[in-house]
Amino acid sequence: MANEVIAAIATPPGRGGIGVVRVSGPRLATMLRALVKTNVAPRRVTRADFLSADGGVIDQGLMLYFPAPHSYTGEDVIELQGHGGPVVLRLLLKRCLELGARVAEPGEFTKRAFLNDKLDLAQAESVADLIDASTAEAARCAVRSLQGEFSRRIDAMAQALIELRMLVEATLDFPEEDVEFLEQAKARARLEHIRSQLTQILAASRQGSLLREGIHVVLAGQPNVGKSSLMNCLAGTELAIVTDIPGTTRDAIRGTINIHGVPVHAIDTAGLREPRDLVEKIGISKTWDAIAKADLVLWVGDATRPETLIADPALAAQLLAGVPRLKVVNKIDLAGIEPQQLALPEGAEIAVSAKTGAGIDLLQTAMLEAVGWGGSNEGLFMARERHLHALQTAAQHLELAASRSNALELFAEELKLAQSALASITGEFSADDLLGKIFSHFCIGK
């Protein structure tokens, strides 16, 4: 498979100013000569005619040639930059296939870059994260991982573990000197330093995970308390229909909102009450489904209707105790109340007006604080769920190691398992099925 030539259209579907067809594989000089008659210097942009099998011109554009190993994939790479029409790009791709290439699988270019040691696995994943970034802060965080900052921190911890393991393994050969030797080498102090570093990286990774995944927020409450108006106010645009008729929102309405650089996936739901008809019953059922999957629930009430501010016992019993909840007192412009935030035993209460925007800044800050956002993206890493799992696994093994420092065989084994967990992040040890799962979510052509 590594000896095969792959090709793909690397720009999005549709019409555009330019389009790119990318080719990667071994010994592409022959293909290059068949595609263009112009001499193409390595790593230089060359204007050329792209030729069909009969010598006709398919398109005119720019040709780039990157000989191995100095390319994105580590193989020979050709890029044809032509006009961005779907037909002409398909013709260029077809010509590359005629010359021996096959259509690339999703993420195969980046997968080859990983397999050829041009990127480690964490950097490769950050390529997709950069493409998918929904805020500027998320993009900056992804670039930081792409440049290798996350990997360097992981590698530094792994190296410290290797050095500690060497000390312990050497001590196992001289059991009569084990305690004294480890004391002189400050093995326990080294372990605590590694654990401290891991705690810091795990915290930064959890914050970065919020930037990558976003926060899933559900607006819930009784009908006609202003949930849809609040949704529109948070989004800064008309996402939801707003009327004075209770039950207007029958289905969940979704929108992604940027709050201080953090993507917030907000869901406006049907008002919770005894359903009046089948359609409303289905809408309320979807509301409960959304609440069950939420990272945060905003319970919205009407300041002019005190009975809406507190969920009745039947509703309150269904709200998951483990999901953070904020009480939002809406329509304060009608009640003559100033915007404010109160700390109550059952959680924070924020008084706002979705109509005037008063108190919305307080609500946005409270939303981020409720899910653990630290308020800054400096030093964060665009962590995925598998990264967090690996870091947590390593932390657990280091905790066990600390408790077994007087039993050197067990101590050494826990250090080994912690190192293995860290190595899985950068791909030093990776199963083929894991690689297939990761790269299958990439764009074709990347």
C-alpha positions, -999 to 999 in steps of 0.1 A, spaced: 0 0 0 28 24 8 42 18 -27 9 30 -43 5 64 -58 -26 82 -44 -44 113 -58 -73 134 -47 -90 167 -52 -78 187 -21 -101 216 -23 -138 216 -12 -165 206 -36 -182 233 -57 -169 262 -78 -141 285 -67 -112 306 -79 -87 278 -78 -88 240 -73 -60 217 -62 -53 181 -72 -27 165 -49 -7 134 -58 17 115 -35 38 83 -39 71 70 -50 89 80 -82 65 106 -96 90 121 -120 75 100 -149 40 112 -141 52 147 -139 66 145 -174 34 131 -187 13 158 -171 33 188 -183 60 194 -210 75 223 -191 106 217 -169 95 218 -133 121 227 -107 117 211 -73 100 233 -47 94 261 -72 61 273 -86 59 267 -124 32 279 -147 22 251 -171 -4 235 -193 -19 203 -178 -21 177 -206 -45 149 -214 -34 116 -228 -37 128 -264 -16 159 -257 -46 183 -254 -47 209 -227 -70 201 -198 -63 233 -179 -37 259 -173 -23 266 -139 5 262 -114 26 230 -109 45 222 -77 68 193 -73 82 182 -39 107 153 -42 109 129 -12 117 131 16 112 169 17 74 170 13 43 168 35 40 131 32 77 123 30 71 109 -5 72 125 -39 43 150 -40 28 168 -70 2 196 -67 -18 208 -97 -33 242 -90 -59 249 -116 -92 266 -120 -117 257 -94 -145 242 -115 -158 207 -106 -155 194 -142 -119 205 -148 -108 191 -114 -124 158 -122 -106 157 -155 -73 164 -138 -79 137 -112 -90 113 -140 -57 120 -158 -37 112 -127 -56 79 -123 -48 70 -159 -11 75 -151 -13 49 -123 -26 66 -92 -56 55 -72 -81 77 -54 -68 85 -19 -88 75 12 -99 101 38 -69 114 56 -45 92 37 -20 120 29 -17 129 66 -16 92 75 14 87 52 30 118 68 26 101 102 39 67 89 69 84 74 78 103 106 69 137 93 43 142 120 36 123 152 0 112 158 -10 141 180 2 165 154 -16 146 127 -48 148 146 -43 186 151 -44 190 113 -81 179 113 -87 200 144 -74 231 127 -96 225 97 -126 219 120 -119 248 144 -151 269 149 -135 299 167 -102 318 163 -91 306 198 -97 270 188 -77 275 156 -48 290 176 -49 260 200 -48 236 172 -18 253 156 0 251 189 -5 213 188 4 211 151 37 229 159 45 201 184 41 219 217 17 193 231 39 164 218 71 180 233 54 182 267 43 145 265 77 134 252 95 152 281 74 134 306 79 101 288 117 107 289 116 115 326 97 82 331 123 63 311 151 77 332 133 68 364 126 33 351 163 28 343 172 36 379 145 12 392 154 -16 368 191 -13 377 182 -14 414 163 -46 409 196 -63 400 210 -53 434 181 -58 458 203 -55 489 210 -19 480 175 -9 466 163 14 493 196 33 497 201 36 460 166 50 453 170 75 481 203 87 467 188 90 432 158 109 447 135 85 429 104 95 449 110 132 443 114 125 406 81 107 405 63 135 423 78 160 398 64 139 369 30 136 386 30 174 390 38 179 353 11 155 343 -15 172 365 -7 205 347 -9 190 312 -42 172 320 -57 205 332 -46 223 300 -58 194 279 -93 194 295 -95 231 288 -84 226 252 -110 198 249 -137 224 255 -123 245 226 -124 214 204 -157 199 214 -175 230 225 -201 231 253 -235 217 248 -260 240 265 -298 234 267 -323 262 273 -352 247 293 -382 260 312 -419 265 310 -436 279 278 -434 316 270 -406 325 295 -384 339 267 -361 309 259 -362 316 222 -355 353 227 -326 344 250 -313 320 223 -314 348 197 -298 372 221 -269 349 229 -264 341 192 -267 377 180 -291 366 152 -326 353 147 -323 316 151 -356 309 167 -391 321 160 -404 344 188 -441 350 195 -463 356 225 -481 323 219 -471 296 245 -457 265 228 -444 282 197 -412 262 198 -422 226 191 -388 212 180 -353 217 193 -335 245 176 -297 244 175 -271 270 169 -234 274 177 -224 305 196 -190 320 202 -186 330 238 -152 345 246 -137 321 220 -154 290 233 -178 273 209 -212 268 226 -237 245 210 -270 259 223 -303 242 220 -336 260 224 -362 235 234 -400 231 237 -415 245 270 -419 219 297 -455 214 307 -482 188 303 -484 184 265 -516 197 248 -513 176 216 -491 149 200 -468 173 183 -460 191 216 -456 158 233 -429 148 208 -412 182 212 -411 179 250 -397 143 247 -369 158 225 -363 184 252 -356 157 278 -333 139 253 -313 171 249 -311 177 286 -298 142 292 -269 149 268 -262 185 280 -230 198 296 -251 227 311 -288 234 315 -301 270 316 -334 269 335 -352 300 322 -380 317 341 -400 349 337 -393 376 363 -430 387 360 -443 352 367 -426 339 399 -442 305 394 -420 299 363 -387 305 382 -388 271 400 -394 238 383 -423 220 398 -413 188 418 -421 165 389 -399 184 365 -371 190 390 -369 152 397 -361 146 360 -333 172 358 -301 152 362 -283 160 394 -249 156 377 -255 182 350 -245 218 360 -275 241 360 -279 279 360 -312 297 368 -319 325 344 -344 351 354 -355 367 321 -376 398 313 -362 419 341 -369 450 319 -407 443 325 -402 437 363 -380 467 370 -351 445 382 -314 454 376 -291 428 360 -273 408 387 -258 375 396 -267 358 429 -250 328 445 -278 306 459 -275 272 477 -290 254 446 -266 273 422 -261 306 406 -290 328 395 -286 355 368 -311 382 361 -312 392 325 -333 408 297 -331 390 264 -350 419 249 -325 446 259 -294 425 264 -290 436 300 -271 410 321 -261 389 291 -224 394 298 -229 381 333 -247 350 320 -220 343 294 -193 344 321 -214 322 344 -220 297 317 -182 292 310 -174 291 348 -201 264 353 -184 240 329 -149 247 343 -135 271 317 -104 288 331 -108 320 311 -77 319 290 -65 298 260 -29 304 267 -9 272 270 -39 250 261 -37 219 239 -64 208 215 -70 175 233 -92 147 221 -111 122 242 -84 96 236 -57 120 248 -76 127 280 -82 90 286 -44 83 281 -34 111 304 -59 99 331 -46 63 327 -10 75 331 -20 95 362 -37 65 377 -6 43 372 17 70 387 -6 72 417 -3 34 421 35 37 417 37 62 445 19 38 468 41 9 458 75 25 460 86 0 486 78 -30 463 102 -23 434 88 -49 410 53 -34 413 68 1 412 86 -6 380 55 -21 364 33 9 371 60 32 356 61 10 325 23 12 321 23 50 326 49 54 299 29 32 275 -2 53 281 17 85 273 34 69 242 -1 61 228 -8 99 225 20 106 200 16 73 183 49 56 194 27 25 201 -5 25 180 -27 -3 168 -36 -3 131 -73 -2 139 -68 30 160 -50 47 130 -78 37 107 -104 52 130 -85 84 135 -77 91 98 -111 80 85 -126 113 99 -102 135 78 -111 153 46 -103 134 14 -72 151 -1 -58 158 34 
